[in-house]
Amino acid sequence: MSRKVGGAVQRNRIKRWVREAFRTQPELFSRPIDIVLIAKRGIDDFSLQTIREDLIRVVSRYYRQANQDLGERARKDREGSR
């Protein structure tokens, strides 16, 4: 995490909150996923609850999009095999 985001104490608190958000939502990560989080200025104004809600929203959106892409790919494969 960049030093542009607060002091060491704030950066460490944010890292702990992000780890806690992941730890408390194991059902979100039943399938493997790589996530890159980039903390921007102002994140230290967020709460653990806000970080958790944003994480759930982003990962859920990713899985929805991935499922739609798989469905479209399967449909195209079926149409192509005719």
C-alpha positions as CSV (number, residue, x, y, z in Angstrom):
1,M,0.0,0.0,0.0
2,S,1.3,3.4,-1.0
3,R,2.5,5.9,1.6
4,K,0.1,8.4,0.0
5,V,-2.6,6.6,2.0
6,G,-2.1,7.9,5.6
7,G,0.6,7.0,8.1
8,A,1.8,3.5,8.9
9,V,-0.9,3.0,11.6
10,Q,-3.7,3.9,9.2
11,R,-2.3,1.7,6.4
12,N,-2.0,-1.2,8.8
13,R,-5.5,-0.7,10.0
14,I,-6.9,-0.7,6.5
15,K,-4.9,-3.9,5.7
16,R,-6.4,-5.6,8.8
17,W,-9.9,-4.5,7.8
18,V,-9.5,-5.9,4.3
19,R,-8.2,-9.2,5.6
20,E,-11.1,-9.3,8.1
21,A,-13.6,-8.6,5.3
22,F,-12.2,-11.6,3.3
23,R,-12.1,-13.8,6.4
24,T,-15.7,-13.2,7.4
25,Q,-17.1,-13.9,3.9
26,P,-15.8,-17.4,3.0
27,E,-18.9,-18.2,0.9
28,L,-17.9,-15.5,-1.6
29,F,-14.7,-17.3,-2.3
30,S,-15.9,-20.8,-2.9
31,R,-14.3,-20.6,-6.4
32,P,-10.7,-19.4,-7.0
33,I,-10.4,-15.7,-7.8
34,D,-7.5,-13.3,-8.0
35,I,-8.3,-9.8,-6.7
36,V,-6.1,-6.7,-6.8
37,L,-7.1,-4.0,-4.3
38,I,-5.7,-0.5,-4.7
39,A,-6.3,1.8,-1.8
40,K,-6.8,5.4,-2.7
41,R,-6.6,8.5,-0.6
42,G,-9.7,8.8,1.6
43,I,-10.1,5.1,2.3
44,D,-9.1,5.8,5.9
45,D,-12.5,7.5,6.2
46,F,-14.3,4.2,5.5
47,S,-15.4,1.7,8.1
48,L,-14.9,-2.0,8.3
49,Q,-18.6,-2.4,7.4
50,T,-18.2,-0.2,4.3
51,I,-15.2,-2.1,3.1
52,R,-17.0,-5.4,3.7
53,E,-20.1,-4.3,1.8
54,D,-18.0,-3.0,-1.1
55,L,-16.0,-6.2,-1.3
56,I,-19.3,-8.3,-1.4
57,R,-20.7,-6.0,-4.1
58,V,-17.6,-6.2,-6.3
59,V,-17.1,-9.9,-6.0
60,S,-20.8,-10.7,-6.6
61,R,-20.8,-8.5,-9.7
62,Y,-17.7,-10.3,-11.0
63,Y,-19.3,-13.8,-10.5
64,R,-22.5,-12.6,-12.2
65,Q,-20.6,-11.4,-15.2
66,A,-18.4,-14.5,-15.3
67,N,-21.6,-16.7,-15.2
68,Q,-23.2,-14.7,-18.0
69,D,-20.0,-15.0,-20.1
70,L,-19.9,-18.7,-19.6
71,G,-23.6,-19.0,-20.6
72,E,-23.1,-17.0,-23.8
73,R,-20.0,-19.1,-24.6
74,A,-21.9,-22.3,-24.1
75,R,-24.8,-21.0,-26.3
76,K,-22.4,-20.1,-29.1
77,D,-20.7,-23.5,-28.9
78,R,-24.1,-25.2,-29.2
79,E,-25.1,-23.0,-32.2
80,G,-21.7,-23.6,-33.8
81,S,-22.0,-27.4,-33.6
82,R,-25.2,-27.5,-35.6
